[in-house]
Amino acid sequence: MRKVTENTGNQPVVSVWVRDPRIRKNDFWHAYIDYEICLHTDSVCFTKKVSSVRRRFSEFVWLRQKLQENSMLMVQLPELPPKNPFFSLNNAQQITDRMKGLQKFLEQALQSPLLLSDSLLHLFLQSQLSVSKMQACAAGRTHYSVAQAVKHCGLRRFHSEEDLKKDLSMSCDSDCDSSECRDPEPRIKALALNKAASTALLDLKGTSQEENFSCTSEST
């Protein structure tokens, strides 16, 4: 388990994991990988103390750019793992290296009080809103607040079918393509990683007994 801060005295604990890569297919020719981001904290900075969302690499790139813009260069942002033009969805080592780099980015970002005050970081970590919806919510252009968007995430399973349809329309732009949506409809199907990738990733997650912690009770 990776801890951003250790609980010494009254110092809050913020633990973050990037794990469980899954291949998503937009259409016959286009696919991508998204990752589960689990967060566990007792910090008052966060609306939810336990959360789980899924994000893809391009959303991490967007987040870093926005955090840099909003901080007005007052803080040096950590780097993301470099883009690899030869990145393969079937290469277990490349997937593992990218996942480690994404986790390191979040761990370092969460150490900055200035970045912790940015609403976009909280929406990224604790809501399943698309990029455009996160921007609109942070700018106050939605009928729901940042806190409401965070609390809303992970509650769909308790709603009626009618409420679920409303929730899905909130989570996705009406004009977004399937790559932006986090809709659990069958049109976005998760494909199993090949045996080599699965073995490598299980080895990574098995390095500590504490990594058995599950955030899925809050996930969508």
C-alpha positions in Angstrom: 0.0 0.0 0.0 1.2 3.5 -0.9 0.7 6.2 1.7 1.1 9.8 0.8 1.4 10.8 4.4 2.1 8.9 7.6 -0.2 9.2 10.5 2.1 10.8 13.0 0.2 12.5 15.8 -2.8 14.3 14.2 -1.4 14.4 10.7 -4.0 13.0 8.2 -3.4 10.0 6.1 -4.1 10.0 2.4 -3.5 6.7 0.6 -3.9 6.3 -3.2 -3.6 3.3 -5.5 -3.7 3.0 -9.3 -4.5 -0.6 -10.2 -6.7 -3.0 -12.2 -6.1 -1.9 -15.8 -8.9 -2.9 -18.1 -9.1 -2.7 -21.9 -12.1 -0.8 -23.2 -13.2 -1.0 -26.8 -14.7 2.0 -28.5 -15.3 0.2 -31.8 -13.7 -2.6 -33.8 -10.5 -0.7 -34.5 -10.1 1.5 -31.4 -9.4 0.5 -27.8 -7.8 2.0 -24.7 -6.9 1.1 -21.1 -8.4 2.7 -18.1 -7.2 2.3 -14.5 -9.0 2.1 -11.1 -8.0 4.9 -8.7 -8.7 4.0 -5.1 -8.4 6.6 -2.4 -8.6 6.1 1.4 -8.2 9.0 3.7 -9.1 10.6 7.0 -8.3 14.1 5.8 -10.9 16.8 6.1 -9.8 18.0 2.6 -11.9 15.2 1.1 -15.7 14.9 0.9 -15.5 11.1 0.8 -13.1 9.1 2.9 -13.1 6.0 0.6 -13.6 6.2 -3.1 -12.9 4.4 -6.4 -13.2 5.7 -9.9 -11.7 4.7 -13.3 -9.6 7.1 -15.5 -7.6 6.7 -18.7 -4.2 8.1 -19.5 -5.5 11.0 -21.6 -7.5 12.2 -18.6 -4.3 12.2 -16.5 -2.7 14.4 -19.1 -5.7 16.7 -19.1 -5.6 16.9 -15.3 -1.9 17.8 -15.1 -2.4 20.6 -17.7 -5.3 22.1 -15.8 -3.6 21.9 -12.4 -0.6 23.6 -13.9 -2.8 26.4 -15.4 -4.8 26.8 -12.2 -1.7 27.0 -10.0 -0.3 29.7 -12.2 3.2 28.1 -12.1 3.3 28.6 -8.3 4.1 24.9 -7.8 6.2 22.4 -9.7 3.9 19.6 -10.8 5.2 16.0 -10.8 5.7 14.4 -14.2 3.5 11.8 -15.8 5.0 8.7 -17.4 6.1 9.7 -20.9 3.9 8.9 -23.9 5.1 5.9 -25.8 4.3 5.8 -29.5 4.8 2.1 -29.4 2.7 1.5 -26.3 0.9 -1.9 -26.7 -2.3 -3.0 -25.0 -0.8 -6.5 -24.9 2.5 -5.6 -23.3 2.3 -6.3 -19.6 5.5 -4.5 -18.7 4.5 -1.3 -20.5 1.1 -1.4 -18.7 2.7 -2.0 -15.4 5.3 0.8 -15.9 2.6 3.3 -16.9 0.5 2.3 -13.9 3.4 2.8 -11.5 4.1 6.2 -13.1 0.4 7.3 -12.7 0.4 6.3 -9.1 3.6 8.2 -8.4 2.1 11.3 -10.1 -1.0 11.2 -7.8 1.1 10.6 -4.7 3.2 13.6 -5.3 0.3 15.8 -6.4 -1.5 15.0 -3.1 1.4 16.3 -1.1 0.8 19.9 -2.3 -1.7 22.0 -0.2 -2.2 24.2 -3.2 -3.2 21.4 -5.5 -5.4 19.9 -2.8 -7.4 23.1 -2.9 -8.2 22.6 -6.6 -11.7 21.3 -7.3 -10.6 19.6 -10.5 -8.3 17.3 -8.6 -11.2 16.2 -6.3 -13.6 15.7 -9.2 -10.9 13.7 -11.0 -10.3 11.4 -8.0 -13.7 11.1 -6.5 -16.3 11.5 -9.3 -16.9 9.7 -12.6 -17.7 12.9 -14.5 -16.2 13.4 -18.0 -13.6 16.0 -18.7 -16.1 18.6 -19.9 -18.4 18.0 -17.0 -15.6 18.3 -14.5 -14.6 21.7 -16.0 -18.3 22.9 -16.0 -18.8 21.8 -12.4 -15.6 23.4 -11.1 -16.6 26.6 -12.9 -20.1 26.5 -11.3 -21.9 25.9 -14.6 -23.8 22.8 -13.4 -26.9 22.4 -11.3 -24.8 20.3 -8.8 -21.8 21.4 -6.7 -18.4 19.7 -6.5 -19.4 18.1 -3.2 -22.6 16.8 -4.7 -20.9 15.3 -7.7 -18.4 13.5 -5.4 -21.2 12.2 -3.1 -23.2 11.1 -6.1 -20.4 8.9 -7.4 -20.9 5.3 -6.4 -24.5 5.5 -5.4 -26.1 4.3 -8.6 -26.4 0.7 -7.4 -29.0 1.9 -4.9 -31.2 3.8 -7.3 -34.2 2.7 -9.3 -33.9 2.1 -13.1 -35.4 5.5 -13.7 -32.9 7.2 -11.4 -30.1 5.3 -13.1 -31.0 6.8 -16.5 -30.9 10.3 -15.0 -27.5 9.6 -13.4 -26.0 8.4 -16.6 -27.1 11.6 -18.4 -25.4 13.5 -15.6 -22.2 11.6 -15.9 -21.8 11.9 -19.6 -22.1 14.8 -22.0 -25.1 14.5 -24.3 -22.7 15.0 -27.2 -19.7 13.0 -25.9 -18.4 9.9 -27.7 -18.0 6.6 -26.0 -14.4 7.3 -25.1 -15.5 10.1 -22.7 -18.4 8.3 -21.0 -18.1 6.1 -18.0 -21.5 4.5 -18.7 -21.6 0.9 -17.6 -23.8 0.0 -20.6 -22.8 -3.1 -22.6 -21.6 -1.0 -25.6 -18.4 -0.4 -23.7 -17.1 -3.9 -23.1 -14.1 -4.8 -20.9 -11.7 -7.2 -22.6 -9.5 -9.5 -20.5 -5.8 -8.8 -20.5 -3.7 -11.7 -21.8 -2.3 -14.2 -19.4 1.2 -12.6 -19.3 -0.2 -9.1 -18.4 -2.5 -10.5 -15.7 0.4 -12.4 -14.1 2.6 -9.4 -14.0 -0.1 -7.1 -12.6 -1.0 -9.6 -9.9 2.6 -9.8 -8.9 2.6 -6.0 -8.6 -0.5 -5.9 -6.4 0.7 -8.8 -4.3 3.8 -7.0 -3.0 2.0 -6.1 0.3 -0.8 -7.6 2.3 -2.1 -4.2 2.8 -2.9 -3.9 -0.9 -5.8 -6.2 -0.3 -7.8 -3.2 0.9 -10.9 -2.8 -1.3 -12.5 0.4 -2.3 -15.2 -1.2 -4.4 -17.9 -0.5 -1.9 -17.9 3.0 -3.1 -17.3 2.4 -6.8 -19.9 2.7 -9.5 
